[in-house]
Amino acid sequence: MPEAAVPGIPAEVWDDPLAQQALVERDFGALCLRLRELTSLRQDDLALLTGLSQPYLSMLESGRRRLTSIDKIVELLAGLQVPTELTGPMLRVRPLTGHAGRDAH
């Protein structure tokens, strides 16, 4: 029997005030826990979506670990399909314009 597909994150989850607060506070453990409370997702499902291991997600949710690597944060937010209007300007992907060094003169 084929393995069931990992469910996605329903868009209405991002209207939840506690999920939004966790994003504002950059408390990614609280965010993951809240998402799991609002959906039928398990830690294993979040691991598949985000690329983080299930044991790491467990430590993140319990507060024993914090997510501080910007690369991992971006990977987590992308995997969770967080709308860009909720991620803040630092985490928005910008197209390369070729003008990166113009202010360096």
C-alpha positions as CSV (number, residue, x, y, z in Angstrom):
1,M,0.0,0.0,0.0
2,P,1.5,3.4,-0.9
3,E,2.3,5.9,1.8
4,A,-0.2,8.6,2.3
5,A,0.8,12.0,1.0
6,V,1.8,14.6,3.5
7,P,-1.0,17.1,4.1
8,G,-0.2,20.7,3.3
9,I,-0.7,23.7,5.6
10,P,-4.2,25.1,5.2
11,A,-4.1,28.8,4.3
12,E,-6.6,29.7,7.1
13,V,-4.0,28.6,9.7
14,W,-2.1,31.9,9.1
15,D,-5.2,33.8,10.3
16,D,-4.7,32.4,13.8
17,P,-3.5,35.0,16.3
18,L,-1.3,32.6,18.2
19,A,0.5,31.4,15.0
20,Q,1.0,35.1,14.0
21,Q,2.3,36.0,17.4
22,A,4.8,33.1,17.3
23,L,6.0,34.4,13.9
24,V,6.4,38.0,15.3
25,E,8.4,36.7,18.2
26,R,10.4,34.3,16.0
27,D,9.4,31.5,18.3
28,F,9.6,28.7,15.8
29,G,9.0,26.0,18.4
30,A,5.7,27.6,19.4
31,L,4.8,28.1,15.8
32,C,5.3,24.4,14.9
33,L,3.4,23.4,18.0
34,R,0.5,25.7,17.2
35,L,0.4,24.5,13.6
36,R,0.1,20.9,14.8
37,E,-2.7,21.9,17.2
38,L,-4.6,23.5,14.3
39,T,-4.0,20.7,11.8
40,S,-3.7,16.9,11.8
41,L,0.0,17.2,11.1
42,R,2.5,15.2,13.2
43,Q,6.1,16.1,13.9
44,D,7.1,13.6,11.2
45,D,4.9,15.5,8.7
46,L,6.5,18.8,9.6
47,A,9.9,17.1,9.2
48,L,9.1,16.1,5.7
49,L,7.7,19.6,4.9
50,T,10.6,21.6,6.4
51,G,13.7,19.4,6.1
52,L,14.3,19.5,9.9
53,S,14.5,16.2,11.7
54,Q,11.7,15.0,13.9
55,P,14.0,14.9,17.0
56,Y,15.1,18.5,16.3
57,L,11.4,19.6,15.9
58,S,10.6,17.9,19.2
59,M,13.4,19.8,21.0
60,L,12.3,23.0,19.2
61,E,8.7,22.6,20.4
62,S,9.8,21.8,24.0
63,G,12.0,24.8,24.1
64,R,15.2,22.8,24.5
65,R,16.5,24.1,21.2
66,R,16.1,27.4,19.3
67,L,16.3,27.9,15.6
68,T,18.9,30.6,14.9
69,S,20.4,29.8,11.5
70,I,18.8,32.2,8.9
71,D,19.1,29.5,6.3
72,K,17.2,27.0,8.4
73,I,14.6,29.6,9.3
74,V,14.0,30.4,5.6
75,E,13.8,26.7,4.9
76,L,11.3,26.2,7.7
77,L,9.1,29.1,6.7
78,A,9.2,28.0,3.0
79,G,8.4,24.4,3.9
80,L,5.4,25.6,6.0
81,Q,4.3,27.9,3.2
82,V,4.1,30.9,5.4
83,P,2.7,33.8,3.4
84,T,5.4,36.4,2.7
85,E,3.4,39.2,4.3
86,L,3.8,37.4,7.6
87,T,7.5,36.6,7.4
88,G,8.9,40.2,7.6
89,P,11.2,41.9,5.1
90,M,14.4,40.1,6.1
91,L,13.0,36.7,5.0
92,R,11.4,37.7,1.7
93,V,13.2,36.4,-1.3
94,R,14.1,39.3,-3.6
95,P,15.0,38.9,-7.3
96,L,18.6,39.7,-8.1
97,T,18.8,43.0,-10.0
98,G,22.5,43.3,-10.7
99,H,22.7,46.5,-8.6
100,A,24.0,44.8,-5.4
101,G,27.2,46.9,-5.2
102,R,26.0,50.3,-6.4
103,D,26.0,51.8,-2.9
104,A,29.5,50.6,-2.2
105,H,31.2,53.5,-4.1
